[in-house]
Amino acid sequence: MTTFATPIGGFVDERITHTGRYNRTIQTLVVYLVDALLITMSLVAVVAARGLLRIEDTPTDRAIQLGIPMIGAAWLMLLYFFGASNPRHLRAGAIEYKRVVMASFTLAALVGVGAYLLQTEFPRSVFLLTFTFGTGVLLLGRFLRRRVMVVLHNRGIGVTPLLVAGESGHVDAIAKVLRRETWLGYRVVGALTSDRQKVTPAGLPILGQIDETVNLVDDLGVHGVIFAEGSFATPAEFRRTAWQLEAKDIQMIVVPAVTDISAQRMEIRPVAGLPLLDVDRPQAIAAARWIKRTFDLLGASFLLLLASPVMALVALAIKLEDGGPVMFRQTRVGLKGELFECLKFRSMVPDAETRLAALVASNEGAGPLFKMTRDPRITRVGRFIRRFSLDELPQLFNAFRGDMSLVGPRPALPSEVAQYDSDARRRLDVRPGLTGLWQVSGRSNLSWDDTVRLDLYYVDNWSLVQDLIILAKTARAVVGSAGAY
């Protein structure tokens, strides 16, 4: 067995290092082979489309024959140089997509400038089709790959075993998130803390001390270590640990002390060798300004027009089932604690409110919320419209009037707000929404603490782009009907 020295005098099993690098090399190679296939298919499709559409620019068939293969090779090279398939960005985030777009636009600019300098007549139709269609195919390919990986990870296939190091409280918080978000593909094997206990407060086994990290990764066969707050007493300890894990080719993830802050609000500025993290102010005030209100007004108008046939059918079904009222009106708490009348299609029997007291003992909801998986007050039509969130369509009128927003925290009852602590009351700094991070992250399956955490994240990190992303994800969550009852 061959070994080699580490920067601080330890020794590393060369087989472990080669195995980690081999796996990552294979992963990267597969991604690039798929990219090459997608680029080739896109270019062939563009040339075929030009022939089928009988697009005639100039006599440039020779330019196409020579240029298309060169564009394909250059495209693949630029994807590599821009790091569009770096394994670090393949699980989550938009960096992978951004780098694909940057590499594609750079190539388009180079082709345009090159054709001008060489005085080569390259067909404009082929140029436009190549970089619009080809870029779209590359982005779609990455999206589909992520969806496949999510399915595999949720089934326990291809997951990465990890250790989490740090103070017990921070370790448990990280492990809880990774257990819930199985699609990320991380499996927490155990904890490394300074506690002299066998398990953390949440029951995660403590496998050793933090200073034993390097030895334990060999014994346990893990592929990565997450370091939470309390992992290192000095910067020197961090450096030495990073050197040793680098030699073993172990993934090192550091969770900063600041959490629930979006990347858009953070900027790292190196000053005198110190990586200073500059955090922008929370965005609750910006979320209440005219740009979000204009977005809500236009969006609600469009969605009301689009959903009007469905709303008419739902109203008819409710009326035919028991002859009761179509709408259910309930007082909710809005922006800055103001009360408003929230509209919903009635999904329960007409006397549902009077029956509530008899069901309190069967409450399955988290915190102050009342939820029951099989609430006997729900009608047959009501169960169907709840499953697909059709009962909430009338809230588009609330969004149009300004009582609510398209995206925001869940609209709460006055009785629920009365139980809020100071942190939860922060949710009232923006208008409640028809959908939100809670809607696309588990709906009724979330705990009360997770619901509050997601709502506070939204309030502090609001952006119009995030609203658009949440609306897009809501459609998928509603169709899947996960956590809805």
C-alpha positions in Angstrom: 0.0 0.0 0.0 1.5 3.3 -1.1 1.3 6.4 1.1 2.6 10.0 0.9 3.2 12.7 3.4 0.7 15.5 4.1 1.8 19.1 4.7 1.8 18.6 8.5 3.5 15.2 8.5 0.6 12.7 8.4 0.1 10.0 5.9 -2.7 9.3 3.5 -3.8 6.1 1.9 -3.2 6.7 -1.9 -6.2 4.4 -2.8 -8.6 6.7 -1.0 -7.3 9.7 -2.9 -7.4 8.0 -6.2 -10.9 6.7 -5.6 -12.3 10.1 -4.9 -10.6 11.7 -7.9 -11.6 8.8 -10.1 -15.3 9.2 -9.2 -15.3 12.9 -9.8 -13.4 12.5 -13.1 -16.0 9.9 -14.3 -18.8 12.2 -13.3 -17.3 15.2 -15.1 -16.6 13.1 -18.2 -20.2 11.9 -18.4 -21.4 15.5 -18.2 -19.2 16.6 -21.0 -20.1 13.6 -23.1 -23.8 14.5 -22.7 -22.9 18.1 -23.6 -21.2 17.0 -26.7 -24.2 14.9 -27.7 -26.6 17.8 -27.1 -24.5 20.2 -29.0 -24.2 17.8 -31.9 -27.9 17.2 -32.0 -28.7 20.9 -31.8 -26.3 21.8 -34.7 -27.7 18.9 -36.9 -31.2 20.1 -36.1 -30.4 23.7 -37.0 -28.9 22.7 -40.4 -31.9 20.4 -41.1 -34.3 23.1 -40.1 -32.6 25.5 -42.5 -33.2 23.1 -45.3 -36.8 22.3 -44.4 -37.7 26.0 -44.0 -35.8 26.7 -47.2 -34.1 29.7 -45.6 -31.8 31.3 -48.2 -29.3 33.9 -47.1 -26.3 33.9 -49.4 -24.3 31.2 -51.2 -22.6 30.1 -48.0 -23.0 26.4 -47.9 -19.2 25.9 -47.6 -19.1 28.4 -44.7 -21.7 26.3 -42.9 -19.9 23.0 -43.6 -16.7 24.3 -42.2 -18.2 26.6 -39.4 -20.7 24.2 -37.8 -18.1 21.6 -36.7 -15.7 24.3 -35.5 -18.6 26.0 -33.5 -19.4 22.6 -31.9 -15.8 22.0 -30.7 -15.4 25.6 -29.5 -18.7 25.4 -27.6 -17.6 22.4 -25.7 -14.2 24.0 -24.9 -15.8 27.2 -23.6 -18.2 25.1 -21.4 -15.1 23.6 -19.9 -13.2 26.9 -19.4 -16.3 28.6 -17.9 -16.7 25.7 -15.4 -20.2 24.9 -16.6 -19.9 21.3 -15.5 -18.0 21.8 -12.3 -19.2 19.0 -9.9 -19.5 21.6 -7.1 -22.5 23.2 -8.9 -24.4 20.2 -10.2 -26.7 19.7 -7.2 -28.4 23.0 -6.7 -28.3 26.7 -7.4 -28.2 28.7 -10.6 -24.4 29.0 -11.1 -24.4 26.0 -13.5 -27.1 27.6 -15.7 -25.5 31.0 -15.6 -22.2 29.6 -16.8 -23.8 27.8 -19.7 -25.4 31.1 -20.8 -22.1 32.9 -20.4 -20.2 30.4 -22.4 -22.8 30.3 -25.2 -23.0 34.1 -25.4 -19.2 34.4 -25.4 -19.0 31.9 -28.3 -21.7 33.8 -30.2 -19.7 37.1 -29.8 -16.5 35.4 -30.9 -18.2 33.9 -34.0 -19.7 37.2 -34.9 -16.5 39.1 -34.5 -14.5 36.4 -36.3 -16.8 36.3 -39.3 -16.5 40.1 -39.6 -12.7 40.2 -39.3 -12.3 37.3 -41.8 -15.0 38.8 -44.1 -16.8 35.5 -44.1 -20.5 35.4 -44.9 -22.0 33.2 -42.2 -25.8 32.9 -42.6 -27.7 35.0 -40.0 -30.5 32.4 -39.8 -28.0 29.7 -38.9 -26.3 32.0 -36.4 -29.5 32.9 -34.6 -30.9 29.4 -34.6 -27.7 27.9 -33.4 -27.3 30.0 -30.3 -30.9 30.3 -29.3 -31.9 26.7 -29.9 -28.5 25.2 -28.8 -28.4 27.2 -25.5 -31.9 26.2 -24.7 -31.2 22.5 -25.3 -28.1 22.7 -23.0 -30.1 24.3 -20.3 -33.0 21.8 -20.7 -30.5 19.0 -20.6 -29.1 20.2 -17.3 -32.6 20.7 -15.8 -33.6 17.1 -16.8 -30.4 15.7 -15.3 -31.1 17.4 -12.0 -34.7 16.0 -12.0 -33.3 12.5 -12.6 -30.7 13.0 -9.8 -33.5 14.2 -7.5 -35.5 11.0 -8.1 -32.3 8.9 -7.5 -31.3 10.8 -4.4 -34.8 10.5 -2.9 -34.5 6.7 -3.4 -31.1 6.7 -1.7 -29.1 6.1 -4.9 -25.9 8.1 -5.5 -26.0 9.8 -2.1 -22.8 11.3 -0.6 -22.0 10.1 3.0 -21.0 13.1 5.2 -19.9 13.9 8.7 -21.1 17.1 10.4 -18.7 18.8 12.8 -19.3 21.6 15.3 -21.4 22.5 18.3 -24.2 20.0 18.9 -27.0 22.6 18.4 -25.6 23.7 15.0 -24.9 20.1 14.0 -28.5 19.0 14.7 -29.9 22.0 12.7 -27.8 21.1 9.7 -28.6 17.4 9.9 -32.3 18.2 10.2 -32.3 20.2 6.9 -30.3 17.5 5.1 -32.7 14.7 6.3 -35.6 16.7 5.0 -34.1 17.8 1.7 -33.1 14.3 0.5 -33.0 15.6 -3.1 -29.6 17.2 -2.3 -28.1 13.7 -2.1 -26.3 14.0 1.2 -26.5 11.4 4.0 -25.3 12.4 7.4 -23.4 9.4 9.0 -22.7 11.1 12.3 -21.5 14.1 14.2 -18.1 15.3 15.4 -18.3 17.5 18.5 -16.4 18.6 21.5 -19.2 17.0 23.8 -18.4 14.0 25.9 -21.7 12.4 24.9 -22.7 9.5 22.7 -25.5 11.3 20.8 -26.5 14.9 20.1 -29.7 16.3 21.6 -31.6 15.3 18.5 -30.2 11.8 18.6 -27.4 11.9 16.0 -24.6 9.6 17.0 -21.4 11.4 18.0 -18.6 9.4 16.4 -15.6 11.4 17.7 -14.0 14.7 18.6 -13.5 17.4 16.0 -9.7 17.1 16.2 -10.2 13.4 15.0 -11.8 14.5 11.7 -9.0 13.5 9.4 -8.6 10.0 10.9 -12.3 9.3 11.1 -12.9 10.1 7.4 -10.6 7.1 6.6 -12.3 4.8 9.1 -15.9 5.6 8.1 -15.4 6.0 4.4 -17.2 9.3 4.1 -16.7 11.6 1.1 -17.3 15.0 2.8 -17.3 16.9 6.0 -19.6 19.8 6.9 -18.1 22.2 9.4 -20.6 24.2 11.4 -20.0 27.0 13.9 -17.7 26.0 16.7 -15.5 23.7 14.6 -12.3 25.7 14.8 -10.8 27.7 17.6 -8.3 29.5 15.3 -7.7 30.2 11.6 -4.6 28.0 11.8 -6.7 25.0 12.8 -8.9 25.6 9.8 -5.9 25.8 7.4 -4.4 22.6 8.7 -7.6 20.6 8.4 -8.2 22.0 4.9 -4.7 20.8 3.9 -5.3 17.3 5.2 -8.7 16.9 3.6 -7.4 18.3 0.3 -4.7 15.6 0.3 -7.4 12.9 0.9 -9.7 14.5 -1.8 -12.5 14.9 0.8 -15.1 17.5 0.1 -15.1 20.3 2.7 -18.2 22.4 3.3 -18.2 25.3 5.8 -21.5 26.6 7.1 -21.1 30.3 8.1 -22.4 31.6 11.4 -24.9 33.8 9.4 -27.8 31.8 8.1 -31.0 32.4 6.1 -29.4 35.1 4.1 -29.6 35.0 0.3 -26.5 35.1 -1.9 -27.7 38.4 -3.4 -27.4 40.1 0.1 -23.9 38.8 0.7 -20.6 40.0 -0.7 -17.1 38.9 0.3 -14.5 41.6 0.4 -10.9 40.6 1.2 -9.3 43.2 3.4 -5.7 42.7 4.7 -6.1 38.9 4.2 -9.4 38.8 6.1 -12.5 37.6 4.1 -15.0 40.2 5.3 -18.6 39.2 4.6 -20.6 42.4 3.8 -24.3 41.7 4.4 -26.9 44.0 2.8 -29.9 45.1 4.9 -33.1 43.0 5.0 -35.6 43.6 2.2 -38.9 43.8 4.1 -39.3 47.5 3.2 -38.5 46.9 -0.4 -41.1 44.1 -0.5 -43.8 46.6 0.4 -43.0 49.1 -2.3 -44.7 49.9 -5.6 -42.8 47.5 -7.8 -44.2 44.4 -6.0 -47.7 46.0 -5.8 -47.6 46.6 -9.6 -46.4 43.0 -10.2 -49.3 41.8 -8.0 -51.9 43.9 -9.8 -50.8 42.9 -13.3 -50.3 39.2 -12.3 -53.6 38.9 -10.5 -55.5 40.5 -13.4 -53.9 38.0 -15.9 -54.5 35.0 -13.6 -58.1 35.9 -12.9 -58.7 36.1 -16.7 -57.0 32.7 -17.2 -58.7 31.0 -14.3 -62.2 32.3 -14.7 -63.5 29.2 -16.5 -62.1 26.9 -13.8 -63.5 29.2 -11.1 -67.0 29.1 -12.7 -67.0 25.2 -12.8 -65.8 25.0 -9.2 -68.6 27.4 -8.0 -71.2 25.4 -9.9 -70.0 22.1 -8.3 -70.1 23.5 -4.8 -73.6 24.9 -5.3 -74.9 21.6 -6.8 -73.4 19.4 -3.9 -75.3 20.9 -1.0 -76.9 24.2 -2.1 -74.8 26.2 0.4 -72.9 29.4 -0.2 -70.1 29.2 -2.8 -67.7 31.5 -1.0 -66.1 31.2 2.4 -65.1 34.5 4.0 -62.8 34.6 7.0 -61.0 37.3 8.8 -57.2 37.1 8.4 -54.3 39.3 9.5 -52.5 41.2 6.7 -49.8 43.8 6.3 -48.7 45.4 9.7 -51.5 43.5 11.5 -54.4 45.0 9.5 -57.4 42.7 9.3 -59.1 41.8 6.0 -61.7 39.4 4.7 -59.9 36.5 3.0 -61.9 34.8 0.2 -61.9 31.0 -0.5 -64.2 28.6 -2.3 -66.1 26.8 0.5 -64.6 23.3 0.9 -66.4 22.4 4.2 -69.9 22.0 5.4 -71.8 25.3 6.0 -71.5 24.9 9.8 -67.8 24.0 9.9 -66.8 26.8 12.3 -69.3 25.7 15.0 -67.9 22.1 14.7 -64.3 23.2 15.2 -64.4 23.1 19.0 -65.2 19.4 19.0 -62.2 18.6 16.8 -59.5 20.6 18.7 -58.3 17.4 20.4 -57.6 15.8 17.0 -55.4 18.7 15.8 -52.4 17.5 13.7 -51.2 21.0 12.8 -47.9 22.5 13.9 -47.7 25.3 16.4 -50.9 27.4 16.4 -52.1 25.9 13.1 -55.2 23.6 13.0 -54.9 20.8 10.5 -56.4 17.3 10.2 -55.5 14.8 7.5 -59.1 13.5 7.4 -61.2 16.4 8.6 -64.9 15.2 8.7 -66.1 18.7 7.8 -64.6 18.6 4.3 -67.1 17.9 1.5 -66.4 15.7 -1.5 -66.0 18.7 -3.8 -64.0 20.3 -1.1 -61.5 17.5 -0.8 -60.9 17.6 -4.6 -60.4 21.4 -4.8 -58.2 21.4 -1.7 -56.0 18.7 -3.2 -55.2 21.0 -6.1 -55.5 24.3 -4.2 -58.4 25.4 -6.4 -60.2 26.6 -3.2 -57.7 29.4 -3.0 -58.3 30.9 -6.4 -60.7 33.6 -5.1 -57.7 35.0 -3.2 -56.7 36.5 -6.6 -59.4 39.1 -5.9 -57.6 39.8 -2.5 -54.3 40.2 -4.4 -56.0 42.5 -6.9 -57.5 44.7 -4.1 -54.2 44.8 -2.2 -55.1 42.8 0.8 -52.7 40.1 -0.2 -49.8 39.5 -2.6 -49.3 36.7 -5.2 -46.2 35.6 -3.1 -45.7 36.0 0.6 -46.1 34.4 4.0 -49.2 32.4 4.8 -52.2 34.6 5.8 -52.8 33.9 9.5 -55.9 34.0 11.7 -56.1 36.5 14.5 -56.1 33.7 17.0 -52.8 32.4 15.5 -51.2 35.8 15.5 -52.1 36.1 19.2 -49.7 33.2 19.8 -46.8 34.6 17.8 -43.5 35.4 19.4 -41.5 38.4 18.4 -39.7 36.5 15.6 -43.0 35.2 14.0 -44.5 38.7 14.1 -41.9 39.7 11.5 -44.0 37.8 9.0 -46.5 40.7 9.2 -44.0 43.2 7.7 -45.1 42.1 4.2 -48.5 41.3 2.7 -49.5 37.6 3.0 -49.4 35.6 -0.2 -51.4 33.1 -2.2 -48.3 31.1 -2.3 -44.8 31.3 -0.8 -41.7 29.3 0.2 -43.9 27.3 2.6 -46.1 26.3 -0.4 -43.2 24.9 -2.5 -41.3 23.4 0.4 -43.8 20.9 1.8 -47.1 22.7 2.5 -48.8 21.0 5.4 -45.9 18.6 5.9 -43.7 21.3 7.3 -43.3 21.8 11.1 -44.2 25.2 12.6 -40.6 26.2 13.1 -39.8 25.4 9.5 -42.8 27.4 8.3 -41.7 30.4 10.3 -38.1 30.1 9.1 -39.1 30.0 5.5 -41.4 32.9 5.9 -38.8 35.0 7.6 -36.3 34.1 4.9 -38.7 35.4 2.3 -39.4 38.6 4.2 -35.6 39.4 4.7 -34.5 38.3 1.2 -37.3 39.4 -1.0 -36.6 39.9 -4.7 -38.8 40.0 -7.8 -36.8 37.2 -9.4 -37.5 35.0 -6.3 -41.2 35.7 -6.6 -41.2 34.5 -10.2 -39.3 31.3 -9.2 -41.8 30.6 -6.4 -44.7 31.1 -8.8 -43.2 28.7 -11.3 -42.5 26.1 -8.5 -46.0 26.5 -7.1 -47.6 25.0 -10.3 -45.5 21.9 -9.8 -46.3 21.6 -6.1 -50.0 22.0 -6.8 -50.1 19.4 -9.6 -48.2 17.0 -7.3 -50.6 17.9 -4.5 -47.9 16.9 -1.9 -48.8 18.0 1.6 -52.2 19.3 0.7 -55.3 18.3 2.6 
